[in-house]
Amino acid sequence: MRQDWEKAHKVTEEISTGPPSRRANSTLTVCPSGNYLWCIGGEYFSEDGKAHFYNDVYRYSPEKNEWRLYTSPTSPSPRSAHAVVPSPANGGQLFLFGGEFSSLNQTTFHHYRDFWVFSIETKSWERIETKTSPSARSGHRMAMWKHCILLFGGFNDPGIKTKYFDDLWMFDTQLYTWKQIEFGPTARRPSARSGFSFLPATEGAILHGGYVKEYVKGKRVEGKALEDTWLLQMNPDDPLKPKWEKRKKVGYAPTPRSGCTMALWAAKSTGVMFGGVHDEDTSEETLESVFYQDMYGYQATGNGRWISLTLRKQKQKGKKPQQKQRKDGSDTDMDEPEQPHPAPKVVGTPGAPTEPEQTVPLPRYNALLAVLRNTLYIYGGIFERGSREYTLDDFYSLALDKLDRFVCLKPCDVVFAENDESSEDDDDSDDDSGDDDGDSESEDEGEGGSEDEPEKSTTKTKKQKQEEATPIENDEKQEPEQEPAKEDEVNEDEDAEVDELTKQAQTFLGVSKDTTRSPEETISTPLPGETLAMFYARSREYWAQKAHENSDNRGKLLRRDGFALAEERYETYKPVLKEVERILEEAGLDAEEIKRVGAAGGTSGGSRNRR
């Protein structure tokens, strides 16, 4: 038994040739017990329309500039848009909750509600089973307060309408229990959202920004980037009775944007933000987007203050700073303001930039950020040109205590198409990332920023909204009978049958959500979580009509014939339905959620990254 256990939990370790492959919506987490970064999961949608989801675990060592890949048989399923939070307990742990998954052809999609812990010492995963837990979701965030994990927000998209959450949960890492924190009906608290910043603080946690789709009856669904900031004030005497406190916008605040989750610079109690995107729905068919490559910091201490983080301009040796005159007439020593610069080149290649401002990474959103000691690391993100989205794979570092220049640890290997729509707009949208004072940390004493706020580095595109549906035909072919085989061949055949059943289940779930099906196909096909009685009750009239076409029976006899046809149909799909339910149960969905997934329509249109 010990050998079987060791085999089932064996962890393999290998040195990777570089950072993880191109991916988005993964996590980059600072190691709680060493000088490392951990990258887990993610997704990549290839140009052929295939969806690739990952469950691999990478560890980055800055001292060696080395990536290592760890695999374990007990690891969570492939996923993206999950949340990970580090804990220093028990030699270091990474807690993971939720996320989402799509099959290769995007016929199957579901959210997870499972909870896992990764041991830094053993490099192995363990699933945590609890009686109660948050519902299945993606885009949520977690933060550590003392020995408790705080979880807020996120979304669930069953295919018809995206539901955003505003619930707050707390997991006690000593008792291993989840508890939802309730607030009174008049209590002030953040609205529902996903993709926000959630930073640990001495008092509890800092929440900023995020994204939400607004559904107004009779109007188009519109995405909204949020810009509010809240402090979750925990009560040490009674952790289940915290208080939300909305903070004023003080200092040099960023413009509204999404896709820019902050990373905590623990040494300075400051959240660091890079990039992001702001969308404007100009009409029914066009979306104008502004992409950023600037940096901001949020100082969490006191009442909170925003600062602008810009690279310091190199001073020329042998020259004194020029005497400049401020607008108020006073003279002061200051460097020349930075001039607008062209689109940054990729460092590490021939013709690499020499000026600090030219080392700034491309504008992007949904980039992975982490601050290890005093160094910011940025991996990947989404870059758009014209109507196309590119998942980046470049890797940068920046010494925050110096703010001198970005260092490219891996250049971008993505090839951008030259003939994309609105590419000319990209070339004309490069702005300076400097500020009027030339300081690295610009502050405004008033609320809401200042009139001297520098222009953001932007890239504008017009993007056609599209809804993609891939109808899948589920051809059920009867396999010819096989001759008796040897025991090992039987085992192989059984494994093949299981794999084939899983493929059929994934295909079936995709077909059941296909909005291009006829009403007859919809009503005559059983759904996951649906019993025979439920299926017949839903489709009774259809089967009575079918029975009447083949006989002259009436009344009870006709209903009996109709039930027989429904039962035959149900029995045909039963093995596949069971496999679908098993897949969804592994994702942590309960019976009611499985029913909703089965009955949902096709997936929502628009960009997956705009959620």
C-alpha positions in Angstrom: 0.0 0.0 0.0 2.9 2.3 0.7 4.3 1.7 -2.7 1.0 2.4 -4.3 0.6 5.6 -2.4 4.1 6.8 -3.3 3.5 6.0 -7.0 0.2 7.9 -6.9 1.9 10.9 -5.3 5.2 10.9 -7.1 6.4 14.4 -8.1 8.6 14.9 -11.1 10.9 17.9 -11.5 12.7 19.1 -14.6 14.6 22.2 -15.6 12.6 24.2 -18.2 14.3 25.9 -21.2 12.5 29.1 -20.3 9.3 30.7 -18.9 6.0 28.9 -19.3 4.5 28.8 -22.8 2.2 31.5 -24.0 -0.8 31.8 -21.7 -3.2 34.2 -20.1 -5.2 34.2 -16.9 -2.7 32.2 -14.9 -1.2 33.2 -11.5 2.2 34.4 -10.6 2.8 34.2 -6.8 5.7 35.1 -4.6 7.0 32.1 -2.6 6.2 32.4 1.1 9.3 30.5 2.1 12.0 31.3 -0.4 13.3 33.6 -3.1 11.1 32.2 -5.8 8.1 32.9 -8.0 5.4 30.3 -8.7 3.3 30.2 -11.9 0.3 28.0 -12.0 -2.2 27.1 -14.8 -3.5 29.4 -17.4 -5.1 29.3 -20.9 -4.1 29.9 -24.5 -6.4 30.1 -27.5 -4.4 29.2 -30.6 -5.0 30.7 -34.1 -6.9 27.6 -35.2 -9.6 28.3 -32.6 -8.4 25.6 -30.1 -8.5 26.2 -26.4 -5.5 25.0 -24.4 -5.8 24.9 -20.6 -2.9 24.1 -18.2 -2.4 22.7 -14.8 1.4 22.8 -14.7 3.4 24.3 -11.9 6.5 26.4 -12.7 9.0 27.8 -10.2 11.3 30.7 -11.1 14.6 31.4 -9.4 15.9 35.0 -10.1 19.4 34.2 -8.8 19.8 31.5 -11.5 17.3 32.9 -14.0 16.0 29.4 -14.1 12.5 27.9 -14.5 11.7 24.5 -13.1 8.5 22.5 -13.9 6.8 20.3 -11.3 4.2 17.7 -12.2 2.2 15.5 -9.8 -0.6 12.9 -10.4 -2.7 14.5 -7.7 -2.6 18.0 -9.2 -5.8 20.1 -9.9 -7.5 19.9 -13.3 -6.3 22.3 -16.0 -7.8 25.8 -15.5 -7.5 29.5 -15.8 -8.8 32.6 -14.0 -8.4 30.9 -10.6 -7.0 32.5 -7.5 -3.8 31.6 -5.5 -2.7 32.9 -2.1 0.6 32.1 -0.3 0.9 31.1 3.4 4.2 30.7 5.3 2.7 28.0 7.5 4.0 24.4 7.4 7.1 25.2 5.4 5.2 27.3 2.9 1.9 26.6 1.1 0.0 27.9 -1.9 -3.8 27.7 -1.6 -5.8 27.6 -4.9 -9.6 28.0 -5.4 -11.9 27.9 -8.4 -11.2 28.8 -12.0 -12.6 27.7 -15.3 -12.1 25.1 -18.0 -13.0 24.7 -21.7 -12.5 21.7 -23.9 -10.2 21.8 -26.9 -13.0 22.7 -29.3 -14.8 24.9 -26.7 -17.8 22.5 -26.7 -17.5 22.0 -22.9 -17.1 24.9 -20.4 -17.5 25.0 -16.7 -16.4 26.8 -13.5 -14.6 25.1 -10.6 -15.4 25.3 -6.9 -12.7 23.0 -5.7 -10.0 24.0 -3.1 -6.4 22.8 -3.1 -3.2 23.4 -1.2 0.3 23.0 -2.7 3.2 22.2 -0.3 6.4 24.1 -1.1 8.4 21.4 0.8 7.1 18.3 -1.0 5.9 20.0 -4.3 2.7 18.0 -4.0 -1.0 18.9 -4.1 -3.8 18.0 -1.7 -7.5 18.6 -2.2 -9.3 20.2 0.7 -12.8 18.9 1.3 -15.2 21.1 3.4 -18.9 21.0 4.1 -19.5 24.5 2.8 -17.5 26.6 0.4 -17.9 29.5 -2.1 -19.8 28.7 -5.2 -18.1 27.9 -8.5 -16.5 31.0 -10.0 -13.6 32.6 -11.9 -12.0 36.1 -11.7 -12.2 36.2 -7.9 -9.3 37.2 -5.7 -7.9 36.0 -2.4 -5.7 37.7 0.3 -4.1 36.4 3.5 -4.9 38.0 6.9 -3.1 36.4 9.8 -4.0 32.7 9.4 -7.2 33.3 7.5 -7.8 33.4 3.7 -10.2 36.1 2.5 -12.0 35.5 -0.8 -14.1 38.1 -2.6 -16.1 38.5 -5.8 -15.6 36.8 -9.2 -18.1 35.7 -11.8 -19.9 32.7 -13.1 -20.8 32.5 -16.8 -23.2 29.6 -17.6 -23.6 30.8 -21.1 -26.6 33.0 -21.0 -25.8 35.8 -18.6 -22.6 36.5 -16.6 -23.3 36.6 -12.9 -20.9 38.7 -10.8 -20.5 38.2 -7.1 -20.0 40.5 -4.1 -19.8 37.9 -1.4 -17.0 37.7 1.1 -15.7 34.4 2.5 -13.1 33.5 5.1 -11.1 30.2 5.3 -9.4 29.4 8.6 -6.2 27.5 7.8 -6.0 26.1 11.3 -9.6 24.8 11.5 -9.9 24.1 7.7 -13.4 25.6 7.5 -15.0 28.1 5.1 -17.4 30.7 6.5 -19.3 33.4 4.6 -19.2 36.8 6.2 -22.6 38.5 6.2 -23.3 42.2 6.1 -26.4 44.1 7.0 -28.7 45.5 4.3 -27.6 49.0 5.0 -23.9 48.3 5.3 -21.6 50.0 2.7 -19.6 47.5 0.7 -18.1 47.1 -2.8 -20.4 46.1 -5.6 -20.1 42.8 -7.5 -17.1 42.5 -9.8 -14.2 40.4 -11.1 -10.6 40.9 -12.1 -9.9 43.5 -9.3 -6.9 44.1 -7.0 -7.0 42.5 -3.6 -3.9 43.2 -1.5 -3.2 42.0 2.0 -2.8 44.7 4.6 -2.2 44.9 8.4 -5.8 45.9 9.0 -7.3 43.3 6.6 -7.2 43.9 2.8 -7.3 46.6 0.1 -9.6 46.2 -2.8 -9.4 48.3 -6.0 -11.1 48.5 -9.3 -12.3 45.5 -11.3 -14.7 44.8 -14.1 -18.4 44.1 -14.5 -20.9 43.7 -17.3 -24.0 45.8 -16.7 -27.3 44.3 -17.8 -30.1 46.9 -18.3 -33.4 45.8 -19.7 -33.9 47.0 -23.3 -30.3 48.0 -23.7 -27.1 46.5 -24.9 -24.9 44.8 -22.3 -21.9 47.0 -21.6 -18.7 46.3 -19.7 -17.6 48.8 -17.1 -14.1 49.3 -15.6 -14.4 50.2 -11.9 -12.1 52.6 -10.1 -13.2 52.6 -6.5 -10.9 51.6 -3.6 -12.0 50.0 -0.3 -10.4 48.9 2.9 -11.7 45.7 4.5 -11.2 46.5 8.2 -11.0 43.2 10.0 -12.0 42.8 13.6 -9.3 40.9 15.6 -11.8 40.1 18.3 -14.5 38.8 15.9 -13.2 38.1 12.4 -16.7 37.4 11.2 -17.7 41.0 11.8 -15.4 43.1 9.6 -16.3 46.5 8.1 -15.8 47.9 4.6 -14.5 51.4 4.4 -14.5 53.3 1.1 -11.4 55.3 0.5 -11.1 58.7 -1.2 -9.1 59.0 -4.3 -6.0 60.9 -3.2 -2.8 61.5 -5.2 -1.9 60.7 -8.8 -4.6 58.1 -9.6 -4.8 56.0 -12.8 -7.6 56.5 -15.2 -10.4 53.9 -15.2 -9.2 50.6 -16.7 -9.5 46.9 -16.3 -7.0 44.0 -16.7 -4.5 45.5 -14.4 -4.4 43.6 -11.1 -1.8 45.1 -8.7 1.0 43.2 -7.1 2.1 43.9 -3.5 5.5 45.6 -2.9 5.6 44.4 0.7 8.7 46.4 1.7 6.9 49.6 0.9 3.3 48.5 1.7 2.5 49.6 -1.9 0.5 48.0 -4.6 2.1 48.2 -8.1 0.0 48.4 -11.2 1.1 48.1 -14.9 -0.9 48.5 -18.1 -4.5 47.8 -18.5 -7.3 48.6 -21.0 -10.2 51.0 -21.2 -13.1 50.3 -23.6 -15.6 52.6 -25.1 -18.6 51.2 -26.9 -18.9 53.8 -29.7 -21.8 52.0 -31.5 -23.5 48.6 -31.8 -20.7 47.2 -33.9 -17.5 49.0 -32.8 -15.5 49.1 -29.7 -12.7 51.6 -29.2 -10.0 50.5 -26.8 -7.1 52.4 -25.2 -4.2 50.2 -24.0 -1.7 51.3 -21.4 2.0 50.7 -20.6 2.3 53.0 -17.6 2.8 52.2 -13.9 1.1 53.4 -10.7 1.6 52.6 -7.1 -1.0 52.6 -4.2 0.5 53.3 -0.8 -1.8 51.4 1.5 -0.7 53.0 4.8 -2.6 55.8 6.4 -5.6 56.8 4.3 -4.0 55.6 1.1 -2.4 57.5 -1.7 -1.8 57.0 -5.4 1.6 57.7 -6.9 2.9 57.6 -10.5 5.9 55.3 -11.0 7.9 56.4 -14.0 11.5 55.5 -15.0 14.2 58.0 -13.9 15.9 59.7 -16.7 19.7 59.0 -16.9 21.7 62.1 -15.9 24.5 62.9 -18.3 27.9 63.0 -16.6 29.6 66.4 -16.4 26.4 68.4 -16.8 24.4 70.1 -14.2 20.7 70.0 -14.0 19.1 72.8 -16.0 17.4 75.6 -14.2 13.6 75.5 -15.0 10.9 77.8 -14.1 7.6 76.4 -12.6 4.2 77.7 -13.6 4.0 79.5 -10.4 7.1 81.5 -11.2 9.5 79.9 -8.8 12.8 78.5 -9.9 13.9 75.0 -9.1 16.4 72.5 -10.2 14.9 69.7 -12.3 15.8 67.5 -15.2 14.4 68.1 -18.6 11.0 66.5 -19.0 10.9 63.3 -20.9 9.8 63.6 -24.5 7.2 61.4 -26.2 9.0 58.2 -27.3 8.3 55.8 -30.1 6.8 52.3 -29.5 9.3 50.4 -27.4 11.6 47.9 -29.0 12.2 44.5 -27.6 15.4 44.3 -25.6 17.8 41.5 -26.0 17.8 41.8 -29.8 19.9 43.6 -32.3 19.2 47.3 -32.1 18.2 47.1 -28.5 17.1 50.4 -26.9 19.6 52.4 -24.9 17.3 55.0 -23.3 15.4 53.9 -20.2 12.0 54.8 -21.5 12.5 52.6 -24.6 12.8 49.5 -22.4 9.2 49.8 -21.3 7.2 46.7 -22.3 4.5 46.9 -25.0 1.0 48.2 -23.9 -1.0 45.2 -22.6 -3.6 44.1 -20.2 -4.0 41.0 -18.0 -0.3 40.8 -17.5 1.1 38.6 -14.6 2.7 40.8 -12.0 4.7 39.9 -8.8 7.1 41.8 -6.6 9.9 39.7 -5.1 11.8 41.8 -2.5 12.3 45.1 -4.4 12.0 43.7 -8.0 8.9 43.8 -10.1 8.4 40.9 -12.6 6.0 41.1 -15.5 5.1 38.1 -17.6 3.0 38.0 -20.8 -0.4 39.6 -21.0 -2.8 40.4 -23.9 -1.8 42.8 -26.7 -4.3 43.9 -29.3 -3.8 45.2 -32.8 -6.7 45.8 -35.0 -9.3 43.1 -34.5 -6.8 40.5 -33.3 -5.7 39.5 -29.7 -2.2 38.3 -29.1 -1.1 36.4 -26.0 2.4 37.5 -25.2 5.2 35.4 -23.8 7.8 38.0 -22.9 9.3 38.3 -19.4 10.6 41.5 -17.7 12.0 42.7 -14.4 12.3 46.2 -12.9 14.2 47.3 -9.8 11.5 49.3 -8.0 14.0 50.9 -5.7 16.0 52.2 -8.7 13.3 52.6 -11.4 16.2 52.9 -13.9 15.1 50.6 -16.7 13.2 47.4 -17.5 15.3 44.3 -18.1 14.1 41.8 -20.7 14.6 38.3 -19.3 12.9 36.8 -22.4 11.9 38.7 -25.5 8.6 38.2 -27.1 8.4 35.5 -29.8 5.0 36.5 -31.1 4.9 37.6 -34.7 2.4 40.5 -35.2 0.5 40.7 -38.5 1.3 43.8 -40.4 -2.0 44.1 -42.2 -4.3 44.1 -39.2 -7.1 46.6 -39.2 -6.3 49.9 -37.4 -2.6 49.2 -37.4 -2.0 52.8 -38.4 -3.8 53.9 -35.2 -1.3 51.9 -33.2 1.6 53.8 -34.7 0.1 57.2 -33.9 -0.8 56.4 -30.3 2.5 56.4 -28.6 2.8 58.9 -25.8 5.3 59.8 -23.2 5.4 58.0 -19.9 7.1 60.8 -18.0 5.7 63.5 -15.7 6.1 67.2 -15.5 8.4 67.1 -12.5 10.6 64.3 -13.8 10.3 62.6 -10.4 9.8 58.8 -10.2 7.0 59.1 -7.7 4.6 62.0 -8.6 2.0 63.0 -6.0 -0.9 65.4 -6.1 -1.9 66.8 -2.8 -5.5 67.1 -3.8 -8.0 64.3 -4.5 -8.5 62.8 -8.0 -5.1 63.6 -9.5 -4.0 66.8 -11.1 -4.2 68.8 -14.3 -0.6 68.0 -15.0 -1.2 64.3 -15.2 0.9 62.8 -18.1 -0.7 61.3 -21.1 -0.9 57.5 -21.0 0.9 55.4 -23.6 -2.0 54.2 -25.6 -2.9 52.0 -28.6 -6.3 52.5 -30.1 -8.2 49.9 -32.0 -11.7 49.4 -33.4 -12.9 45.9 -32.8 -15.8 44.2 -34.4 -17.9 42.3 -31.8 -18.4 38.7 -32.8 -20.2 35.7 -31.5 -18.7 32.5 -32.3 -20.6 29.2 -32.2 -19.1 25.9 -33.3 -21.8 23.4 -33.9 -20.7 19.9 -33.2 -22.3 16.8 -34.7 -22.4 13.9 -32.3 -22.3 10.8 -34.6 -23.0 7.8 -32.5 -21.6 4.7 -34.3 -22.1 1.2 -33.0 -18.8 -0.5 -32.6 -18.6 -4.1 -34.1 -18.4 -6.9 -31.5 -14.9 -7.8 -30.5 -13.5 -11.3 -30.0 -12.4 -12.4 -26.5 -9.1 -10.8 -25.7 -6.3 -11.4 -23.3 -6.4 -9.8 -19.8 -3.9 -7.1 -20.6 -5.7 -6.4 -23.9 -9.0 -6.2 -22.0 -7.5 -3.6 -19.7 -6.3 -1.5 -22.6 -9.7 -1.8 -24.3 -11.4 -0.7 -21.0 -9.1 2.3 -20.9 -9.9 3.1 -24.5 -13.6 2.8 -23.8 -13.3 5.2 -20.9 -11.4 7.7 -23.0 -14.0 7.4 -25.8 -16.8 7.9 -23.3 -15.2 11.0 -22.0 -14.8 12.4 -25.5 -18.5 11.6 -26.2 -19.4 13.4 -22.9 -17.5 16.5 -23.8 -19.0 16.5 -27.3 -22.5 16.0 -25.9 -22.2 18.8 -23.5 -21.1 21.1 -26.3 -24.0 20.0 -28.5 -26.5 20.5 -25.6 -25.3 24.1 -25.4 -25.4 24.7 -29.2 -27.9 27.5 -29.9 -28.0 26.5 -33.6 -29.9 23.3 -32.8 -33.6 22.9 -33.8 -36.3 23.0 -31.2 -37.0 19.3 -31.9 -33.3 18.4 -31.1 -33.4 20.5 -27.9 -36.6 19.0 -26.5 -35.8 15.4 -27.5 -32.4 15.3 -25.9 -31.9 14.7 -22.1 -29.7 17.0 -20.1 -27.0 16.4 -17.4 -28.6 16.1 -14.0 -32.0 15.3 -15.5 -33.8 12.1 -14.5 -36.0 10.0 -16.8 -39.1 11.4 -15.0 -37.9 15.0 -15.4 -36.9 14.4 -19.1 -40.4 12.9 -19.9 -42.2 15.6 -18.0 -40.4 18.3 -20.1 -40.9 16.5 -23.5 -44.2 14.7 -22.9 -46.1 16.3 -25.8 -43.3 15.7 -28.2 -43.2 12.0 -27.5 -47.0 11.7 -27.6 -46.9 13.2 -31.1 -44.1 10.8 -32.2 -46.1 7.8 -30.8 -49.2 9.0 -32.6 -47.3 9.1 -36.0 -46.7 5.3 -35.7 -50.0 4.1 -34.2 -53.7 4.9 -33.7 -53.6 4.5 -29.9 -55.3 7.1 -27.7 -55.4 8.1 -24.1 -53.4 5.9 -21.7 -52.1 3.7 -24.5 -50.7 6.7 -26.4 -49.1 8.1 -23.2 -47.6 4.6 -22.6 -46.1 4.5 -26.1 -44.8 8.0 -25.7 -43.1 7.2 -22.4 -41.5 4.1 -24.0 -40.0 6.3 -26.8 -38.7 8.8 -24.2 -37.3 6.0 -22.1 -35.5 4.5 -25.1 -34.0 7.8 -25.9 -32.9 8.4 -22.3 -31.3 5.0 -22.0 -29.3 5.7 -25.2 -27.8 8.8 -23.6 -27.6 7.5 -20.1 -23.9 6.5 -20.1 -22.8 9.8 -21.7 -25.0 11.7 -19.2 -23.3 9.9 -16.3 -19.9 10.8 -17.6 -20.9 14.4 -18.1 -22.1 14.6 -14.5 -18.9 13.0 -13.3 -16.9 15.6 -15.1 -18.9 18.5 -13.6 -18.9 16.9 -10.1 -15.1 16.8 -10.3 -15.3 20.5 -10.9 -17.1 20.9 -7.6 -20.5 21.6 -9.0 -23.5 20.4 -7.1 -26.7 18.9 -8.5 -28.5 22.2 -9.1 -25.4 23.7 -10.8 -25.1 20.7 -13.0 -28.7 21.2 -14.2 -28.1 24.8 -14.9 -24.9 24.0 -16.9 -26.8 21.4 -18.9 -29.7 23.7 -19.6 -27.6 26.8 -20.4 -27.4 28.2 -23.9 -24.3 28.9 -26.0 -21.3 30.7 -24.6 -21.4 34.5 -24.5 -20.0 36.5 -27.3 -17.2 39.0 -27.1 -13.7 38.7 -25.8 -13.1 36.1 -23.0 -10.6 38.5 -21.5 -13.2 41.2 -21.0 -14.8 39.7 -18.0 
